Each structure stands twice: as structure tokens, then as C-alpha cells.
């Protein structure tokens, strides 16, 4: 598991099937061997590395590739077949939520209202902010149709999908 605790973020989907549109992406463990945060955990923002054809932790400036969604499982889930070397897969499919409403952690001092654009907060792939920052890429839109404000470092309902996120 990565430096962050696993958290199942999915709440609901606004599309007819209601399952968060999970997609399988290529997971390559070697991409995380030198990563100080370790392997991916559930609920982290992910980007697509088009050069190496694999997923990576998202970078708020899209330096690690285009935002694709939130991890549905943790990398340790891929290794639950046992500790046998033959079963310790280096490359596997990894499930990613590509749409839906997810509960993401807000930033102290931010007030979130329905329709606010949100961005990844600094280097933490589990937190959001309303501040775009230098070359920040939008990862979603606050989904709170009752329009009650959500304030600070609490769980904020965020809609992610290709219709609410504009990539650079």
C-alpha cells in the first residue's frame, strides 16, 4: 500500500449504469519501485503515461500524463494470489473509476459549493483544492445539488468524468 490509507471514494454515478464506469489500465509495478509513496492505494488520482503505456500517480500539472480517474483498488489487491514468486505479477490490469461522484478530501480554508472546479492539492493524490495553481489541471466539479457549503479538510462530493474535466 502507498503512503496514503486506502479509502473507497465512490458514492454514486449520474449515468444510467451507476457503477462509476470502471476501466482496466495497465499497471506496471516497476514504475513505483523508486516512488517514495510506494505502490498505488485505493482512492488516489491517476494519470496515463502514453509513452510507457501504463498508469501512474497523477501530477497536478499533468506532467505524469492525462488525468484518467481514481484508483478503485489498491496495488496490494493485485498481489492477493499469494506470496509465490510465480504469482507475484509485475504487470497486470488495474481498475480505475473514470466517472461518478466521489468523496475526496478538501483543503483547510477552502469552501466548496455546487459547481466549483477542483484541482489536485499539491503533491497529495488524495486531496483537492479550489486553487488551480501553476498549470493545474481540473480533476472534477463539486457535486452538491442542495448547495450547502462544505468547508475545509473534510470529504467533499466531487463529480469526475470527461464532461466536467477539461484537459490541456
ABEGO torsion letter per residue (X at the ends): XBABBBBBABABBABAAGAGGBBBBBBBAAAAAABAAEBBBBGBBBBBBAAAGBBBBBBAAGAAEBBAEBBABBAAAAAAAEABAAABBABBBBBBBABEBBBBBBBBGBBBBBGBBBBBBEABAABBBABAEBGBBBAEBBBBAAGBBBBEBBBBBBBBBAAABBBX
